[in-house]
């Protein structure tokens, strides 16, 4: 997996500034703007998987927002178990029907145990969510995101690459993206879309290396 290429490929496109700027400006739209940018970045993943020469995509507002909305729905569904456990943990932690130090200690311990399970489950479901979104992009089928057997197989086919995708996303979107705040609005929209474009390329590479070659050929033919 070429980690460095995911950062450098952007500048190989002669229109890279415009292609980063437009989805970045869309992020300024309240509520739905970030969905457009996420959908745009996922198109980059599909372009890499399909072997497009210049994978940095042009903005396609309608399709990009739909793709981003589906990615949000996938993440939301996968996060539900953790949300439920966290709610239960908080509820138990604040419940003390007995005026007793032992009862308080016991409830606190039980709540902490549930919180730990929720944290560990959150790591697992976040990783599954990454694979689910990737499977949706590869198959262009929302249902593919919820076929757990396919998602698990996709991740296990090349676990190391998917760990790199997760770490690269954290680096690109979580650390590099916010750096643009020093240059005000234009700076932050460019660095955020840059981070998303890096993540998209990493996901595309992981898909190429994780999907059976026959599936990739079939997807390109379609």
C-alpha positions as CSV (number, residue, x, y, z in Angstrom):
1,X,0.0,0.0,0.0
2,X,1.5,3.4,-1.1
3,X,0.7,5.6,1.9
4,X,2.7,8.6,0.6
5,X,0.8,8.5,-2.8
6,X,-2.4,9.2,-1.0
7,X,-1.0,12.6,0.0
8,X,0.9,13.4,-3.2
9,X,-1.6,12.3,-5.9
10,X,-3.8,15.4,-5.3
11,X,-1.1,17.8,-6.6
12,X,-0.6,15.7,-9.7
13,X,-4.0,16.9,-10.9
14,X,-3.7,20.3,-12.7
15,X,-7.1,21.3,-11.3
16,X,-6.4,20.3,-7.8
17,X,-7.1,23.7,-6.2
18,X,-10.6,24.0,-7.8
19,X,-11.4,20.4,-7.0
20,X,-10.5,20.9,-3.3
21,X,-12.1,24.3,-3.0
22,X,-15.6,23.5,-4.3
23,X,-16.4,20.7,-1.9
24,X,-14.7,22.7,0.8
25,X,-17.1,25.6,0.2
26,X,-20.0,23.2,0.3
27,X,-18.9,22.3,3.9
28,X,-20.0,25.8,4.9
29,X,-23.6,24.9,4.1
30,X,-25.3,24.1,7.4
31,X,-26.3,20.5,8.3
32,X,-25.8,18.9,4.9
33,X,-22.6,20.5,3.6
34,X,-20.3,18.0,5.2
35,X,-22.2,15.2,3.5
36,X,-21.4,16.6,0.2
37,X,-17.6,16.7,1.0
38,X,-17.7,13.1,2.4
39,X,-19.6,11.8,-0.7
40,X,-17.0,13.6,-2.9
41,X,-14.1,11.9,-1.0
42,X,-15.8,8.5,-1.4
43,X,-16.0,9.1,-5.1
44,X,-12.2,9.4,-5.0
45,X,-12.0,5.9,-3.4
46,X,-14.2,4.5,-6.2
47,X,-12.0,6.2,-8.8
48,X,-8.9,4.6,-7.3
49,X,-10.6,1.2,-7.3
50,X,-11.6,1.7,-10.9
51,X,-8.1,2.7,-12.0
52,X,-9.0,6.2,-13.1
53,X,-5.9,8.1,-14.2
54,X,-6.6,11.2,-12.2
55,X,-8.7,10.0,-9.3
56,X,-9.3,13.3,-7.6
57,X,-13.0,13.8,-8.5
58,X,-14.9,16.9,-9.7
59,X,-17.8,18.0,-7.5
60,X,-21.1,16.4,-8.4
61,X,-23.4,18.0,-5.8
62,X,-26.5,15.7,-6.2
63,X,-24.6,12.4,-6.3
64,X,-22.1,13.5,-3.7
65,X,-24.7,14.5,-1.1
66,X,-26.5,11.2,-1.6
67,X,-23.3,9.2,-1.2
68,X,-22.5,11.2,1.9
69,X,-26.0,10.7,3.4
70,X,-25.7,7.0,2.9
71,X,-22.3,7.0,4.6
72,X,-23.8,8.8,7.5
73,X,-26.7,6.3,7.8
74,X,-24.3,3.4,7.7
75,X,-22.2,4.9,10.5
76,X,-25.3,5.8,12.5
77,X,-26.7,2.2,12.3
78,X,-23.3,0.7,13.3
79,X,-23.0,3.1,16.3
80,X,-26.4,2.2,17.8
81,X,-25.2,-0.6,20.0
82,X,-22.6,1.7,21.6
83,X,-25.1,4.5,22.0
84,X,-27.5,2.1,23.8
85,X,-24.8,0.7,26.1
86,X,-23.5,4.2,26.9
87,X,-27.0,5.4,27.8
88,X,-27.5,2.4,30.0
89,X,-24.1,3.0,31.7
90,X,-25.0,6.6,32.4
91,X,-28.4,5.7,33.7
92,X,-27.1,3.1,36.1
93,X,-24.3,5.4,37.2
94,X,-26.8,8.0,38.2
95,X,-29.2,5.6,39.9
96,X,-28.9,5.0,43.6
97,X,-32.1,3.7,45.1
98,X,-30.3,2.6,48.3
99,X,-28.9,5.1,50.7
100,X,-25.8,2.9,51.1
101,X,-22.1,3.3,50.4
102,X,-21.9,-0.3,49.3
103,X,-24.8,0.0,46.9
104,X,-23.3,3.2,45.5
105,X,-19.9,1.5,45.1
106,X,-21.4,-1.5,43.4
107,X,-23.5,0.5,41.0
108,X,-20.4,2.6,40.1
109,X,-18.4,-0.5,39.5
110,X,-21.1,-2.0,37.3
111,X,-21.5,1.2,35.4
112,X,-17.8,1.4,34.8
113,X,-17.7,-2.1,33.5
114,X,-20.5,-1.4,31.1
115,X,-18.6,1.8,30.0
116,X,-15.5,-0.2,29.3
117,X,-17.4,-2.7,27.2
118,X,-19.0,0.2,25.4
119,X,-15.6,1.7,24.6
120,X,-14.2,-1.6,23.3
121,X,-17.4,-2.2,21.3
122,X,-17.1,1.3,19.9
123,X,-13.6,0.5,18.5
124,X,-14.9,-2.7,16.9
125,X,-18.1,-1.1,15.4
126,X,-16.1,1.9,14.1
127,X,-13.8,-0.4,12.3
128,X,-16.8,-2.4,11.0
129,X,-18.4,0.8,9.9
130,X,-15.3,1.7,7.8
131,X,-15.5,-1.7,6.1
132,X,-19.2,-1.3,5.6
133,X,-18.9,2.1,3.9
134,X,-16.1,0.7,1.7
135,X,-18.2,-2.3,0.7
136,X,-21.1,0.1,-0.1
137,X,-18.7,2.1,-2.3
138,X,-17.3,-1.0,-4.0
139,X,-20.7,-2.5,-4.8
140,X,-22.6,0.8,-5.2
141,X,-25.3,-0.9,-3.1
142,X,-26.4,0.4,0.3
143,X,-27.5,-3.1,1.3
144,X,-23.9,-4.3,0.9
145,X,-23.0,-2.2,3.9
146,X,-25.1,-4.4,6.1
147,X,-24.1,-7.8,4.8
148,X,-21.8,-8.4,7.8
149,X,-20.2,-11.5,6.2
150,X,-19.0,-9.5,3.2
151,X,-17.9,-6.6,5.4
152,X,-15.9,-8.9,7.7
153,X,-14.3,-10.8,4.8
154,X,-13.4,-7.5,3.1
155,X,-11.6,-6.3,6.3
156,X,-9.9,-9.7,7.1
157,X,-8.7,-10.1,3.5
158,X,-6.1,-7.3,4.2
159,X,-6.4,-6.3,7.9
160,X,-3.2,-4.3,7.9
161,X,-4.3,-2.1,5.0
162,X,-7.5,-1.2,6.8
163,X,-5.7,-0.3,9.9
164,X,-3.6,2.0,7.8
165,X,-6.8,3.5,6.4
166,X,-8.1,4.2,9.9
167,X,-4.8,5.7,11.1
168,X,-4.4,7.7,7.9
169,X,-7.9,9.1,8.2
170,X,-7.1,10.1,11.8
171,X,-3.9,11.8,10.7
172,X,-5.4,13.5,7.6
173,X,-8.8,14.6,8.8
174,X,-8.2,14.8,12.6
175,X,-4.8,16.5,12.6
176,X,-4.0,18.0,9.2
177,X,-7.6,19.1,8.5
178,X,-8.0,21.5,11.4
179,X,-4.6,23.1,10.7
180,X,-6.2,25.3,8.1
181,X,-7.8,27.4,10.9
182,X,-4.6,29.5,11.0
183,X,-5.5,30.7,7.5
184,X,-9.2,31.4,8.3
185,X,-12.0,30.1,6.1
186,X,-10.2,29.3,2.8
187,X,-7.4,27.6,4.6
188,X,-9.6,25.3,6.7
189,X,-11.9,24.3,3.8
190,X,-8.8,23.4,1.7
191,X,-7.1,21.4,4.5
192,X,-10.3,19.6,5.4
193,X,-11.0,18.5,1.9
194,X,-7.4,17.6,1.5
195,X,-7.7,15.3,4.5
196,X,-10.9,13.7,3.1
197,X,-9.2,13.2,-0.3
198,X,-6.3,11.5,1.4
199,X,-8.7,9.2,3.2
200,X,-10.6,8.4,0.0
201,X,-7.4,7.4,-1.8
202,X,-6.3,5.2,1.1
203,X,-9.7,3.5,1.0
204,X,-9.5,3.0,-2.7
205,X,-6.1,1.4,-2.4
206,X,-7.3,-0.9,0.4
207,X,-10.3,-1.9,-1.8
208,X,-8.1,-2.9,-4.7
209,X,-5.9,-5.0,-2.4
210,X,-8.8,-6.5,-0.5
211,X,-11.4,-7.4,-3.1
212,X,-10.9,-10.5,-5.3
213,X,-9.6,-9.5,-8.7
214,X,-12.7,-10.9,-10.3
215,X,-14.9,-8.6,-8.3
216,X,-12.9,-5.5,-9.3
217,X,-13.0,-6.4,-13.0
218,X,-16.8,-6.9,-12.7
219,X,-17.2,-3.5,-11.0
220,X,-15.1,-1.7,-13.6
221,X,-17.1,-3.4,-16.4
222,X,-20.4,-2.2,-14.9
